[in-house]
Amino acid sequence: MTINKEQVHVITSVERRRRWSLEEKRSIVQETYLPGMSLSLVARKYDINPSQLFTWRRHMEEGGLQGIQSEEGVVPKSQVKELERRVRELERILGRKTLENEILREAIKIGREKKLISRQPLPGVEGLD
């Protein structure tokens, strides 16, 4: 009689998705490069789906290559998306203020033509002739 020595995981409760810190991911991925280790062995060791581990490894390699190619630091996509969102918001605000400025300039021009506004320089309104 032979006994199979594979591990059996019994799930006794509803488990939430595990969260790995950046340092844990880096350490696990680095372990895949050690002599005698393979991606599959490391995945089994940490009970991670091999495709997930492969994705972590690919992201780390791509990030490193991008940093080397550009000779700049690499930032997370989430940070880039947040900055892009802020730029869009600021562009929207700038567009609104530009439109308000143009409307006010036109109002001053019409007011002067109809002599509703004095031709004397207005404080803070230079260059409107």
Phi, psi and omega in degrees: 000129178246144180251128178284127186264017178289149179282141175242126179261122177257121180268117183258348179212171178285118181259142175275165179300135178286147176245127179254135177286164179301318180296320178296316179300314181300315180297316180295317180296319180297328179296333180291341181269353181292149179300135178084354180257149175232166180300319181295318180296315180294320179299316178295319181302318183260005180055051178243143175297131181304325180294326177294316179295320178298320178297315177302315182297315180297316179298319179295318180294315180297318179298318179295317180294320179296320178296320180291316182296316184273348184056033178228168176289153178256132181247153179294150179301324181299322179291319178297316179298320179295317179293321177296321178297317179295321179297315179301317180296316180293323177296321178297315179296317179298318178299317180296315181294323178297316178297316178300319180297316180295320178297316179295319178299317180295321179296319178295318179299313179295318179299321179289321179297323180270008179059029175275339179238135181299150176283351177295146181302135177271137179299127177081004180233077180266150174082014177253094180251000000 
